[in-house]
Amino acid sequence: MMSLPPSHGSDEAHTPSLETLGRIASFAAHDLNNLLQAILMNLEIALDSPSAAPPALEQAISAIRMAQNLTSRMQAVSSSDSACTETFDLVAALRDGYPFLRTVVPLRIAVTLDLPETRLGIRANPATLQQMLLNLILNAAEAIGEREGSIRIVVREGAAGEAWLEVEDDGCGMDEATLDNAFEPFHTTKGAGRGLGLGSVHNDTQAAGGEIFLESRVDVGTRVRIRFPRVADIHSQPAREPRMLQQAPKDRRILVVEDDPFACQALAKTLGRMGYSPFYSPSGEGALDLLRTVGGFRVALLDLSLPGSIDGFALIDSIRLQVPGILVVAMSGCGRLYALEGFTGDPPDGFLQKPFSGASLLAELRRLEPFGRRRMDEDHGSRPASIASEIDAPGGRP
């Protein structure tokens, strides 16, 4: 079993170049657009329905805090400033956040939580802790891939009274070369456009005064261990994340593929209020699983920047092969021309640039409805794979 303790270099050694800052800004813009998407739709829900306002506003506030944390990270890259922190119970934070974390992992992967009975106070940024956990959970799920597997989340008290957080998976593991570079900010085995990954988790751990240790073995799995200094007085706890709304009638199913959980929850709630039945996947692999196991989808709403081996472009082609009659609506923080640059397949039937309002989403879905009905009535073998050109042609809009 190979293990790697965190490195401690000088501030000068970690001073980023202008090129690196530009890359960080690009990643941050992607994440910020997702958060703005969640904020916008939750505020719309609160304005339209007073009864739904409290949970929608709570979710908007959570997304705002995540955005604050993101900007704090950007500042930390170019200075020694650290993000605002709170004192809270790590055990309670994991217990409350587990149902939310469970939604980002395919059902074929078992996720178990092992918590002590005692309270373990730490001082950190609650939003940062949640993002760290999401990064670790998604990394673990991607390492497991298409097969069944397991992820184990453990919180325990150390021999010296410190608090330990561990995330262990039985995925593909890492070889020594990958392990040596795992904490580099942009070292990744994912596709382009992804976040900061383990490098971000490493930096956030150090900002909280902790240490991170990584153990991995090829074809066996990976374990990430994070040690937090324990704090005696616990003053506050992170708020419980709202759950997704109940699904609407089955004949209005929409497949939503979005790896950002805040943006996805806002989309799911908004679609539910419109009378649709949203099914959520954080990855292309999970989306194809839902198409096979659930079925009945008439529309696929997908982000073009996705984790794993199936990015948004590949997913469009795979969805159309699996469900020829489905309508595909792509989402991106970039404009349509830039977002679809280099895509050689049939373009998506619809496109939404983030952040977009619920009214824009509904207008796009209604615009596509006549074409969707016609697709269902036509023979799949004689129908063209994409109607984007027909829709965009003069007079083609319903």
Secondary structure, DSSP 8 states (H G I E B T S, - for coil): -EEE------TGGG---HHHHHHHHHHHHHHHHHHHHHHHHHHHHHHH-GGGHHHHHHHHHHHHHHHHHHHHHHHHHHSS-----EEEEHHHHHHHHHHHHHTTS-TTEEEEEE--SS--EEEE-HHHHHHHHHHHHHHHHHHHTTS-EEEEEEEEE-TTS-EEEEEEE-S----HHHHHTTTSTT--SS-TT---HHHHHHHHHHHTT-EEEEEEETTTEEEEEEEE---S-----------------GGGEEEEE-S-HHHHHHHHHHHHHTT-EEEEESSHHHHHHHHHHT---SEEEEESS-SSS--HHHHHHHHHHH-TT-EEEEEESS-HHHHTTT--S---SEEEESS--HHHHHHHHHHHHHHHHHHHHS-TTTS-S--HHHHHSTT---
